[in-house]
Amino acid sequence: MLTMEMLEDARLALRGIARLTPLDPARGLGKNVYIKAENLQLTGAFKLRGAYNKIRSLSPDDAARGVIACSAGNHAQGIAWSATKLGIKSIICMPAGAPISKVEATRGYGAEVVLVPGVYDDAAREAERLTAEHGYTFAHPFNDPLVIAGQGTIGLEILEQLPDVEQIVVPIGGGGLISGIAFAVKHLKPSCRIIGVQAAGAASMYISRHSGKPTELRSVATIADGIAVKKPGDLTFELCQRYVDEIVTVGEDEIASAILALMEGQKTVAEGAGATPVAACMFGKVDTSEKKTVCVVSGGNVDVTTLSRVITKGLSKSGRLVELTTKVTDKPGSLLQLIHLVSQSGANILTINHSREDRDSEVGACIVSLVLETRNSDHVAAIKLALTDAGYPLLHNS
């Protein structure tokens, strides 16, 4: 169902529509690591490629009836932008919990948005119902050869931008992105490894691969909302089984740390899904010591409030932020002595809470909680050692 001719046709159709996104070295992540910045694509994510390729292929009759899609946000925006560009009506079913920024952006691109309680799979069922009722064309976000062909143009670009690439690390939700990239790359450079990355809380393709068939999860939970898919498609599963060399998973703290690393090191904003390949490289899930490695940062549409929480989590994971709780004697000067010790350690106190009423404290003692800005995990360990050596017990510390 998918051919190289379809990918080349998609690339021609996307010329002048999709941006040729940069592929730059990421020295802070390793000497062999590069970033393919699809977060700088129009609409903020790679999804525009597959969406436009699907919609521009509609017959005049199908175009007149309109197109419908379901999405957590990025496919929605790609469909909305593409449909408006081509003068076609679009209806988007989105999970009610999708980031507000993505919902509003989808409306801003001209789509009618239908919010559905639940996750992506619930939105998909509602889209199928509306399709049957109104005769819309359903634009699947990943299990469609035209969509996959559009996403596969990223693979063609990577091979042109970095011909000696040896492995490509790609996020996986439903599998459309990695299917297209893997199909393109394995046909043109079979020696290049393709590695997929999923959030541990939404590892449907990882589990399906090990069970040997598309497997539906009971639930998904991850900050990487763009890849929070309960079940991969049958087409994408088949392509992943054939062309993807390995699939790994990353945790929530690892994803948060990767978002922070991209902001500080690359001066770029990635959403949770887009940061998963970087997380896999940062935390040893993918070996980049010997192979030239491209991380596909698939999108940058992250809600500002979510970003704030992610930064805090990322700082904690990397030892840049720590909360410590201890006891001090309830007498004049005790708190000052503690503060002086922390100051000597080189940490910066962000907040401090001093309580006599805590139920864990004895009469004559107070509980003190501090949030400290620190340099790294070694610095945190040194502060803890200094406190305990000075007779301050650590309680409920992180």
N, C-alpha and C positions, 0 to 999 in steps of 0.2 A: 504493500500500500504506500510505502515511502520510497522515493528514488532520489538519486543525486540530481536528476533533471529538475525535480520539484524544488530542491534547495537552490539551484542556480536560478530558476524562474522566480523564486521568492526574493533572491538577492537583487535581481533586476527590478522587480516591482517595488522594493523598498528603497531603491536608490533615489535620493532626494526627499525621502519620507523619514526614514530612521537615521539617526546620527551614527557615524563611524566613531564609536566610543574609544577613548584612549586605553592603551595597554602600557603601564609604566612599572618600573622596578619598585619594590617595597623593601628597601634595605633594612628597615627596622624589624622586618619579619624574617630576614634571612637573605644571604647573598644570592640565592637562586629563586627567590619568590617575586612574582609579578602580579599586578592587579589589572584585571579587565573590568573597567568601571562602567558597568551597565546601570549603576545608580545615576549616571549622568545622561542616560537616554531620555528622550522626550517622554513625558508623563512620569519620569523618575524611576523607570524600571524596564527590564527587557521585554515585558509582555506586549508592548506596542508592536513588536515584530510579527509575532504569531497572530495577533488580533487583526492587524491590517491585512496580512496575507489571506486570512480567512474571509474577511468581509469583502475585499476587492474581488473575490472569486464568486460571489453570489450571482445567481441569474437575475435578470430584471424583475421577474415575478417575485422571487424571494426577497429581493431588496425592497420592493414596494410594500411587502407585508411587515418588514422590520426584523430586527435581530434581538435576541435575548441571551443573556449570559448570567452565570453565577460566579461570584468571586469574593475573596476577603478584601480585595482592594485594587491590586495592581492590574489584573486582567480586566477588571471593571473599567479602570481608567483607560486602558489600551483600547477596549471595545468602544467606549464612549467617544474617545478622541477620533478613532478611525471612522466610526459610523457618521459622526458629525462632519468630518472631512469629506466623506463621500455622499453626504446628503441623505442618510438613511436613519430611520427612527431606531433608537436603542432603549431596551429595558434591562436593568441590572438588578438581580436578586443578590443581596449581600447579607452576611451574618449580622445580627443585631449588635454583636459585640465588636464589629470591625472598627478600627481607629476612626475617630471623627474626621480627622484630616483627609482620610481616604474617601469617606462617604461624601464629604463636601466637594472634594476635588472631582469625583465622578459626576456629581450633579453639575459642577462647573463646566465640565466638558460636553454637557448637553444631554445626558442620559436621564431617563426616569428611574429613580432608585426605589426598590422594594426591600425594606428591611425585614429579615426573617429570623425568628428566635432560633438559637442554636449555633452550629458551626457551619463550615463550608458545605458539608454533605446535606444539611437541612436546607440550605439555600438552593442546592442543586435540585432537590426534589420539588421545591416550589417552582423553579424555573421550568422543569419538565411539565408540571401541571399547566402552567400558563402557556407553554408551547402548544400543548394539545388543545387548549381552549381557544387560542387566538391564531394559530397557524404561523407563529413566528419561526424564524430559523434559529436553532439553538447553537451558540458558539461555545463549544466545550473549552475549558481553560487549558486542558493538556491532552486529552485522549482523542485527538483529531490530527490526521496526517498533515493538513494544511497549516494548522497551528504549529505542529512540531517542525515542519519545514521552515517556517518563519524563524523559530527559535534557533534552528540549526545554522542560520547565517552567522551566528556568533562564532561557531566553530570554524567556519571559513575565514572569518576575519582574524581569529587568533593565529591560524596557520600562516596567514600573510604577514601579520605584524611581528610574529616571533617564530620563524620557520623551524628553529631548533628546539622548540618546546618539547619537553619529555613527559610531562604529566599535567593534566588539567583537573582542578578540583571544583565541583559544581554542586550547588544546593539542590536538594530533591524535596518536592512536595508531592504532587501527583506524578511528576516524572517527565513532563513535556520538555523542559529546558535541557535536562541531561540527555534525554533521548535524541533530541535534534543535534546537540553538540557531539555526542558520542557517534552517532550515525555518520556525520560529516567527517569527523577526524579519523575514525577507524577506516573509512574508505580511502582517505588520502594519505594518512600516515599511521598505519596499523601499529607501529611500535610505541606510539604515544599512549600512556596509561590514562584512563578516565576513572576518576574517583568521585563517588557521590557522598554527600554529607546530609544527614538528617538530624533534627533536634531529637534528643532522647525521648522527649515527651510526645513525639508525633512520628515515630519511626515505622510508618506503614510499609514503605518499600523495603527497608532493611529486614523487617519481619517476614514480608512476603517472599523476599529472595531466599530466606532460610527455610521457609515452609514449602517453597516450590510452586506457589500459586498466589494470585492477588488475594490478600487477606485484609479484612476490615477490623480496625481497632474499635474497642468499645467507646473510647473517648480519647481526646488529644488535649494537651495542655503545654503551651510554650509561648515565650515572648516572640518567637519567630512566627507571627500570625500568617505570613505569606506562604508558609509551607505546612500549615496545620491541617493536613488532609488525612481523613480516616482510612481511605482505601485508594491505592493507585489504580490507574486504568489498565485494562487488559492489553491495549496496544503498547502503552509505555512500559508495562511490566515485561512484555515480550522483548522490546528493544533493549531494556536495561539488562535483561538476562543474557542477551546476545553480545552487547557492545560495551557494557560497563564492567571494569575490572574488579572494583571493590566498592563497598558502601560502609561508611563509618558513622558513628553518632557523636554528638557533643551535648554537654549539659548547659543549663541555663546560665550559670555563672561564667562558663567558658564563652558563651555567645556574648554576654555583656562585656567581658574583657576584650573580646575582639572588636566590638563596636567602639570601645574606648581607644584601643590601639589604632584603629583606622582614623579616628578623629585626630589623635595626637600625632601619629606618624605620617599619615597620608593627607591630612587636612581634608578629609572627606567623610560625609555622613552616610552610614549604611543602616538599613533596617535589620531586624534580627535575622531574617532569612538570608539576606545578602552577606551577613557577617559569618555565617556558618563555615564556609571554606577556610576563612582566615583563622577561625577558632580551631579547626581541625589541624592546621599547620602549627599554630602557637602551642598547642597542648599535646603534641606528639602523636596525634592520630594519623597524620600523614608525614612520611619522612621526606624532607626537602633538602637533606644534606648533600645529595649527589645529583639530583635531577632538577633541571629548569622547570619550575612549577608556576602555572597560572591559576590564580584564584578568581573565579567569576563572582564579582560582587553584584548580585542580581538586581538590587533595588535600594533606594534610599528614602522611601516614603514612610518615615517613622513619625508617630505622633509626638509632639513636643513634651507632653506630660509623661509619656512612656519613656522618652529619651532621658528625661531627668532621673527617673527611677533606675534606668539601665546604667547610667553613668555612676550613680551611687553604688550599685551592685558591682560594677566593673572595678571601681576604686577599691572596694572591700576585697574582692577576689585577688587583686594585684598587690595588696598590702599597702595601699595608698590611703586607706581610711580604716580606722579600727575603733571599736567601742570597748572600753574597759571599765569594770566595776570593782571597787575595793572598799575596805573599811578604814576609817581613821578614828582616832580618839576624839571624843566630844569635849574639846577644850581649846582655848584661844591659841592660834598659831598652827594647829594641826593641818588644816586645809592648805595654808600657805606653804608648809613644808612639802606637802604632796605636789603642789603646783610647781614649786621650785625644782623638785626632782624631775618632773616631766619636762620642764623647760631645759634643764641641763642635758636631757636625752636628745634634744633637737627636734622634738615633736611640737606641732602647733595645736593648741587646744581650740576646737571649734565650738563645742558646747560643754557645759559642766552642770551636773545636778547634785545638790547636797541635801540629804534627807535624814532627819532624826526619827521620822515616824515609820520607817521601813520595818516590816514585820520580821525581816531576816537579821536585823541589827540588835545587839545586846544593849542593855542600859549602859550608858557611858560611851557608846560608839555611834558613828554615823556611817551611812552608806553614801559613797560618792561614785557617780557614773560620769565618765568622760568620753567624748568623741574626739579622736585625735587625727590630725592630718600627718601622715608619715611618708617615708621615702619608698619603702618596699617591705617585703615579708621579713627580710633579715633585720631591718630596723624595728619592726614590730616585736620580733623575738627578743631583741636587745632591751627594749623598753620593759617588756614583761619580766625579764631576768633582773633588771635594775630594781623594779618595784618589789619583787619577791625577796631579793637580797636585803632590801631596806626594811623588810618586815610587813609589807602591804600584801595581804592575801588577795588573789584574783578570784572574783565571783562572776559567774555567767559571762565570762569574757569571750569575745569573738576572735 
